[in-house]
Amino acid sequence: MGKGMASKIIKIMPCLDMKEGRVVKGIHFVDLKDAGDPVENAEFYQREGADELAMLDIAATLENRKTRLEWVRNVSSVINIPLTVGGGISSLEDIDLVLKAGAQKVSMNSAAVRDPNIVEKAARRFGSETITVAVDAKRNKAMPSGFELVVSGGTKPMGQDAVTWAKRCQELGAGVILPTSMDGDGTKSGYDLEFTKAISEVVQIPVVASGGAGTLEHFYEGATRGGATILLAASVFHYRILRVREVKEYLRERGLLVHLA
């Protein structure tokens, strides 16, 4: 197991990928299918015992900003578990508006890569625990860690090492790192344990395992082999392949600490 994993509480975080007001799910960020209403999903996951909820605006554009605040207000009004909102968050003003609409945390990605100072400013103004930095990567042997940082939904390689960047984000004041390997998203073939572990080994803040969970074993591996303390999943929960409670009971049976409502 990872460093002191048996003594850390493992949290389950369903993720609502949003487009045009609906929850959608695709493979490798394309081939999107409708997965229902965000408010109904949020209420359902809270009842099921989710510890946190993520809502990512996958088609985030400027015109979408007002709509997104409406989704945040609607979803946050029916839950009392922490809500992390991401997608197109690019300024302190964006963060302020999303938090005022009811989110507890924001997730930044491309904006942080463009201007690392925004992470530092945001952490100082809103508190480290509020700032999650999403780190997207693709395998690239030319990088020291073997993982290259990518942005724009995985389409734009940045020529820098993704693990080094994650460590820098912690130094800048980020409170959570959310690594996603573009090689595994939506495939249900398991988290990219190598990438998750590479990051959890260099940071002391919580790491979210994300992208690819399809079985109970995948969740267990994300915590034990990947070193993540927050396990994010979308497809398996949206299509009711697995239930949140079922995942938690499985993890508990295997010796991990979870909160069972």
C-alpha positions in Angstrom: 0.0 0.0 0.0 0.9 3.7 -0.5 2.3 5.8 2.3 0.1 5.3 5.3 -2.9 4.5 3.1 -4.6 2.3 5.6 -4.9 5.3 8.0 -6.4 7.7 5.5 -10.1 8.1 4.8 -10.8 7.3 1.1 -13.5 9.4 -0.5 -15.7 8.6 -3.4 -16.5 11.4 -5.9 -18.9 11.0 -8.7 -18.3 13.4 -11.6 -21.0 15.1 -13.6 -19.6 16.0 -17.1 -21.8 18.8 -18.3 -22.8 19.9 -21.8 -25.8 22.1 -22.6 -27.3 21.6 -19.2 -27.2 17.8 -19.3 -24.8 15.3 -17.8 -23.0 13.5 -20.6 -20.4 10.7 -20.8 -18.0 9.7 -23.6 -14.8 7.8 -24.3 -11.6 9.8 -24.6 -13.7 13.0 -24.4 -15.7 12.2 -27.6 -18.8 10.1 -28.6 -20.9 11.8 -25.9 -24.0 10.1 -24.6 -26.7 11.7 -22.5 -26.6 10.6 -18.8 -29.4 12.7 -17.3 -30.3 15.8 -15.4 -27.6 17.2 -13.1 -29.9 18.0 -10.2 -31.4 14.5 -10.1 -28.0 13.0 -10.4 -26.6 15.1 -7.6 -29.5 14.3 -5.2 -29.1 10.6 -6.1 -25.4 10.5 -5.4 -25.7 12.3 -2.1 -28.4 9.8 -1.0 -26.0 7.0 -2.2 -23.3 8.2 0.2 -20.9 10.1 -2.1 -18.4 12.1 -0.1 -17.9 14.8 -2.7 -19.2 15.7 -6.2 -17.5 17.1 -9.2 -19.1 19.0 -12.0 -17.0 19.7 -15.1 -18.2 21.9 -17.9 -16.6 20.0 -20.8 -17.6 22.5 -23.5 -16.7 25.5 -21.4 -17.0 28.7 -23.4 -17.5 32.3 -22.5 -21.2 32.2 -23.5 -21.6 29.3 -21.2 -20.5 31.1 -18.1 -23.9 32.4 -16.9 -25.5 29.0 -17.7 -22.8 27.3 -15.7 -23.5 29.5 -12.6 -27.1 28.4 -12.9 -26.1 24.7 -12.9 -23.9 25.3 -9.9 -26.8 27.1 -8.0 -29.2 24.4 -8.9 -26.9 21.5 -7.9 -25.5 23.1 -4.8 -29.0 23.8 -3.5 -29.9 20.1 -3.3 -26.7 18.8 -1.7 -24.6 19.5 1.3 -21.5 17.5 0.3 -18.6 19.5 -1.2 -19.0 20.4 -4.9 -16.0 21.0 -7.1 -16.6 22.9 -10.3 -14.2 22.9 -13.3 -14.1 23.7 -17.0 -13.1 27.1 -18.4 -12.2 28.6 -15.0 -9.6 31.1 -16.0 -9.6 34.1 -13.6 -10.1 35.0 -10.0 -13.4 36.5 -11.0 -14.6 33.1 -12.4 -13.6 31.4 -9.1 -15.3 34.1 -7.0 -18.6 33.7 -9.1 -18.5 29.9 -8.9 -17.9 29.9 -5.1 -20.7 32.5 -4.6 -23.0 30.3 -6.6 -22.5 27.5 -4.1 -19.4 25.5 -5.0 -16.8 24.7 -2.3 -13.9 24.1 -4.7 -12.9 24.9 -8.2 -10.7 22.9 -10.5 -8.4 24.7 -12.9 -6.4 23.3 -15.7 -5.3 25.2 -18.9 -5.5 28.6 -17.1 -3.0 27.4 -14.4 -0.6 26.2 -17.1 -0.8 29.5 -19.0 -0.3 31.5 -15.8 0.9 29.6 -12.8 0.6 32.8 -10.7 -3.2 32.4 -10.8 -2.8 29.3 -8.6 -0.9 31.2 -6.0 -3.2 34.2 -6.1 -6.3 32.0 -5.9 -4.9 30.0 -3.0 -4.1 33.2 -1.1 -7.4 34.7 -1.7 -9.8 31.8 -1.4 -7.7 29.3 0.6 -5.7 26.3 -0.6 -8.4 23.8 0.2 -10.6 25.6 -2.4 -8.1 25.2 -5.3 -7.8 21.9 -7.3 -5.5 21.8 -10.2 -6.3 19.2 -12.9 -3.2 17.8 -14.5 -3.8 16.1 -17.9 -1.0 14.1 -19.4 -0.1 11.7 -22.2 2.7 9.2 -22.1 5.9 10.5 -23.6 9.2 8.8 -23.1 11.1 12.0 -23.7 9.9 13.4 -20.3 11.7 12.6 -17.1 8.6 11.0 -15.6 7.4 9.5 -18.8 4.3 11.8 -18.8 3.9 15.0 -20.8 1.5 17.8 -19.7 -1.3 18.4 -22.2 -4.1 21.0 -22.2 -7.2 21.8 -24.2 -8.9 18.4 -23.5 -5.8 16.5 -24.3 -5.2 18.0 -27.7 -2.3 20.3 -27.0 1.1 18.9 -25.7 3.0 21.5 -23.6 6.5 20.1 -23.8 6.8 19.9 -20.0 6.8 17.1 -17.5 3.4 16.6 -15.9 4.7 15.2 -12.6 7.1 18.2 -12.1 4.2 20.5 -12.9 2.0 18.8 -10.3 4.7 19.3 -7.7 5.0 23.0 -8.6 1.2 23.4 -8.2 1.5 22.2 -4.6 4.3 24.7 -4.0 2.1 27.4 -5.5 -0.6 26.6 -3.0 -3.0 24.2 -4.7 -4.9 22.0 -2.2 -5.7 19.0 -4.4 -4.2 17.6 -7.6 -6.5 15.8 -10.1 -4.4 13.9 -12.6 -6.1 12.5 -15.7 -4.2 10.3 -18.2 -5.7 10.9 -21.7 -4.8 7.3 -22.4 -7.5 6.0 -20.1 -10.4 8.4 -19.8 -13.9 6.8 -20.2 -12.5 3.4 -21.1 -13.5 1.6 -17.9 -10.1 -0.2 -18.1 -8.9 1.2 -14.8 -7.2 4.3 -13.5 -3.7 5.1 -14.9 -2.0 3.8 -11.7 1.4 4.6 -12.9 0.6 8.3 -13.5 -1.5 8.6 -10.3 1.3 7.1 -8.3 4.0 9.2 -9.9 2.1 12.3 -8.7 1.0 11.0 -5.2 4.6 10.2 -4.5 5.8 13.8 -5.1 3.0 15.8 -3.4 1.7 15.7 0.2 -1.8 17.1 -0.7 -4.7 14.9 -1.7 -4.6 13.3 -5.1 -7.8 12.4 -7.0 -7.6 9.2 -9.1 -9.6 10.0 -12.3 -10.4 8.5 -15.7 -11.2 4.9 -16.4 -12.7 3.3 -13.3 -14.8 0.3 -14.3 -14.7 -2.3 -11.6 -14.6 -2.5 -7.7 -11.0 -3.6 -8.0 -10.1 -0.5 -10.0 -11.2 1.7 -7.1 -9.1 -0.3 -4.6 -6.1 -0.1 -6.8 -6.5 3.7 -7.2 -6.1 4.0 -3.5 -3.5 1.4 -2.7 -1.4 1.3 -5.8 -2.1 4.8 -7.1 -1.9 6.5 -3.6 -5.0 8.5 -4.3 -7.3 9.5 -1.3 -10.2 10.7 -3.5 -11.6 8.3 -6.2 -13.5 10.0 -9.0 -15.7 8.1 -11.5 -18.5 8.9 -13.9 -19.7 6.2 -16.4 -19.8 3.4 -13.8 -22.1 5.5 -11.6 -24.2 7.2 -14.2 -25.1 3.9 -15.9 -25.5 2.2 -12.5 -22.9 -0.4 -13.2 -21.7 0.2 -9.7 -23.3 2.0 -6.8 -21.3 4.4 -4.5 -22.2 2.3 -1.4 -21.1 -0.9 -3.1 -17.7 0.6 -3.8 -17.4 1.9 -0.2 -18.4 -1.5 1.3 -15.9 -3.3 -1.0 -13.1 -0.9 0.1 -13.9 -1.3 3.7 -13.9 -5.1 3.4 -10.4 -4.8 2.0 -9.2 -2.8 4.9 -9.5 0.8 3.7 -11.1 3.5 5.8 -14.4 5.0 4.3 -17.4 6.9 5.7 -20.5 4.7 5.5 -23.6 6.7 6.1 
